[in-house]
Amino acid sequence: MRRAVEIAGAALGRTSPNPAVGCVILGVDGTVVGEGFHPGAGQPHAEVEALAVAGERARGGTAMVTLEPCAHTGRTGPCAEALLRAGVARVVYAVPDPNPTAAGGAQRLREAGVEVVGGVLRGEAERGNELWLTAVRRGRPCVTWKFGSTLDGRSAAPDGTSRWITGPESRQDAHALRAAHDAVLVGSGTLRADDPHLGLRHGVPGRPPLRVVLDKDGSITPDARVLDDSAPTLVVTGPHTPKPALHDRHEVLRVPVTDGALDVVVLLDELWARGVRSVLLEGGARLAASFVAHGLLDRVVAYVAPLLLGAAARPVLDDFGAPTLMAGLRLSLGEVTRLGDDVRLLLRTRDLPGAGEGGVP
């Protein structure tokens, strides 16, 4: 199962609106006879890929899958039926499928006489497929806020300079984080201050995410780096904002303005409808505060540098209406990683279901 979790990540960031899934087929003697992962929407699921490698050696064997085999027909057939046709005698999965449309594969297999075991290494599989699982459970894209800061929580010096607060190891890791998400989102303040590109650099492979820019006042210009041809860009404006001039590859999305700001709740609904299941917030302090205030933040990835700038420097987060300690957003610490001289913190607003659970078949 641990190997299935490992190979599930091979297409992370490229499978939405589907999950990242890995499968390992064991023959009747317990040896590995097939492996597979889901490469993307509309392509064969992990079980089908692994069964194609195993062939007849799968008959009487065991399938180890990171997610409960699906029981519905979409662009591809149900995996539960594929496992039955292959003659698999035992199916072990890590995470129950939270999607009511696809769930039910375990029950279908049991009814057909297949031995089914669930929950094996669930915690590890949850972590590997966290973005999709969080999105499906909450009915909106999973939102991660990424920032780099000084030890005293500052994102830029008093003169506005911010390159580079963190070291090269953190910057490379941040691009890998970007590659794992479906969309990367910035506000107009970051657009004006940094003219970000929002693509993939530092040798990070993968498909560049959809670039999303909040531009309520229509300040984006045709020469903005985020409007080049390397990846599509979605420019989000108000209902009456003059339409910016864009190349054919890019698009304008109009959302309501609520309390003087673009409505991020409506924005997430629109992104969900487009198949986006994960969004990475990359700036700035006001944008992050808006998502916190609306209860829409799921994860935080903070790159903290051993640097102090003081109170005159720019804070990483604007006010979001927490007058007391009890009103603040208390996070759960997930992982702590050293990257060069920096520290990377992964925190969550809620613990993942199944975290820490495991077992052996």
C-alpha angles and dihedrals in degrees: 000000000000089000090051089053090050096052092043087072093060092093099030109150094023105069104069134163080028126063127254106253134177130195134191121191119208122199123228089274093054097252121132110260101165143014132187145160134199106260098191149316113311093020127102117292121244094261092053092048092050094045091052089058094044097047113170091351088077092067109109090004137111131263117210110198131176093216130036108270111260122249101197137084115237125140085328132033127265114284092214089064092047090054091049093050090051091055096239109173099197135030123193118186134178108209130031111237108254092196106099091203093059102029124102100070094117092054092047091053093047091050088054092054099260117141108240128193121184136190098038109155087347094159093055093045091048090055093049093051097031099127095054095040092051091049095050093045092051099036094234137072116292107250122215121183113209123189142157117219148162121259089265093054101260124144099189140014121255089265090056098253115140106159110134117002093143129045131254094265091058092047092052091048090050090057090051087052089051091051091056092059129077095221139017118209133201134170130234092261092061090042092057097040101043108015088217124203097204095200130120120280140152091068093295110155126214141074115310111245125244107276113227122190124187106217109165095167098041095245097145114115128209091247094058110130091231088065097062122115099258095094139355119272129205113205110202116206140165122271093261101033113124108257111255121231107257138171116252092259092063130068142204121228119192119208132172122272112234122186090349096307137088110270106253092188091061090043092057090048090053092048091049090053088054092056096260110146101170133038127191115207109211103170156073144347095246094046093051091048090054092055091046092049091052094048091243100125117105105167141015125205109190125186105200120195126202092248135113123206105165137225097308092064123091115275121228093233134039124215114291099178106274107142095169139034090252091055093053123101108257112205132205114234111232111168138001118199131175114225110184105301093339132085122224116209124194112196134172134206089220132017116253116253109252094023110157094011118126144137142164127259 
